[in-house]
Amino acid sequence: MSVKAKKHLGQHFLKDENIAKKIAETLTEKNYDTVLEIGPGMGVLTKYLLQQKYTTYVIEIDIESVAYLKKHYLNLTERIISEDFLKINLNTIFNDKQIAIIGNFPYNISSQIIFKAIENRNKVPELCGMFQKEVAQRIAAQPGSKSFGIISVLTQAFYDAEYLFTVPPSVFIPPPKVDSGVIRLIRKENFNLSVDEKLFFKVVKTAFNQRRKTIRNSLKIFNLSDKLKEDTIFAKRPEQLSVKEFINLTKSIANDAI
């Protein structure tokens, strides 16, 4: 029995045992003893997670995959969650546990997985996973690069991001049309913003929605005072600002509105 990959679920099953083992070993095992794998498929990564010292849960929306896992991984049966990761409440399922997230993530929801981890950062100290290479590069991108954007800033405000290695299409069934990249996010010791979070998100998104413009022009909707706009930061483009500068910019905008 095998599971057929479903295009509408963005499934590309990993078949390379060495890469599966390598991904499983990217977890640092710090500050948690519970791991949640998203989209395990036929369990090629799951197998290596079960060899680790922590307790592994898997969440899978594909009924066929769930049936396969229950048949082939009897010691996992009680920890298979047959639901949509984007719709579950992590607090309800895991109570006060800290959980690491890992997986060969479906391309079509990979960015949403990151944003859900950010929303639940008080529970998620670490995330390791495989993404489309371009997405992985954007998440881990540094200021000044063309890849640096909204997801880079919002992720790195709370997590340290590291691009680990590239994976070719040939190790998947069916092979995707692009390379994949594996990244690791480790939650910062201080993962609470010193500014209003909603305003921070709005400033970052507004700035990058017009990324070719300077901050002075892209943030016009905030009706900033002329005095504030004299700051040299307003002459920069968004990709030139560090995460810390975006936080300071948000703080200045909040004070300007008082």
Secondary structure, DSSP 8 states (H G I E B T S, - for coil): ------GGGT--EE--HHHHHHHHTT----S-SEEEEE--TTSTTHHHHTTSSSEEEEE---HHHHHHHHHH-GGGGGGEE-S-GGG--HHHHHTT--EEEEEE--GGGHHHHHHHHHHTTTT-SEEEEEEEHHHHHHHH--TTSTT-SHHHHHHHTTEEEEEEEEE-GGGEES--SS-EEEEEEEE-SS-S-SS-HHHHHHHHHHHHHTTTS-HHHHTGGG---TTGGGSGGGGS-GGGS-HHHHHHHHHHHHHHT-
